[in-house]
Amino acid sequence: MSRLHKFFIYWFPIIIYCLLIFIQSSHPSISHIPDWPNIDKVLHFAAYALLGIFFLRALKTTRIKNNLKLILILSVLFASFYGISDEMHQYFVPYRNADLMDVLADLLGSIMGVYIYQAIVRKYYKGEKSK
């Protein structure tokens, strides 16, 4: 697989997804969020679980691909640091605010996304090898 092909399959989705998060964070909060308790935290959790998965997939194509622990840690850290930077960005956006609980939801989402994705991949490949 060429470097360009690898970039578009694994790294380009991260860039687009982070750009979408940034654009969404640049606008005032949605005024008509459903009245579910903590729905914004659930949305943060889900969004950063997906970002963690994107980083995990991409990092598995790098030179450190044989160091799974490092890849897992870096995937969570990169997604979480982007969540922190997004909250800092929101602090400066009118009608938005930075929230430590959103950062926690981002961190927990990235951990859970990376864990679940890796568990599914491990189970799938383990099942394939035994056939």
C-alpha positions, 0 to 999 in steps of 0.5 A, a space after each residue: 500500500 502506498 504512503 498516499 493511499 495509507 494517508 487517505 485511508 487512515 490519517 485523512 479521516 482523523 483530519 476531517 473528523 477533528 475539523 468537524 469537531 472544531 467547526 461544531 465547537 465554533 458555533 454557539 451551543 445548540 438551543 434545542 437539545 433534548 431534555 435527557 439528563 447529561 446528553 451533552 456528556 453522552 455526545 462527548 463520550 461517543 464523539 471521542 470514542 470514535 476519535 480514539 478509534 481513528 487514532 488507533 487505526 492510524 497508529 497501527 500503520 506507523 513504525 510503532 505498529 508492533 508496540 500495542 501498549 504504546 499505540 493504545 496509550 497514544 491513541 487515548 492521549 491524542 484523542 484526549 488532548 484534542 478534547 482538552 484543546 477543544 474545550 480551551 477553544 470553546 472557552 473563547 467562543 461566545 455563548 460557549 463555555 469550557 467544562 471539566 466534565 466534558 473533558 472527563 467525558 472525552 477522556 472516558 470516551 476515548 478510553 472506551 472506544 480504544 478498548 472496545 475496538 481493540 477487543 473486537 479486533 483481537 476477537 475477530 483475528 483470533 477467530 480467523 486464525 483458529 479456522 
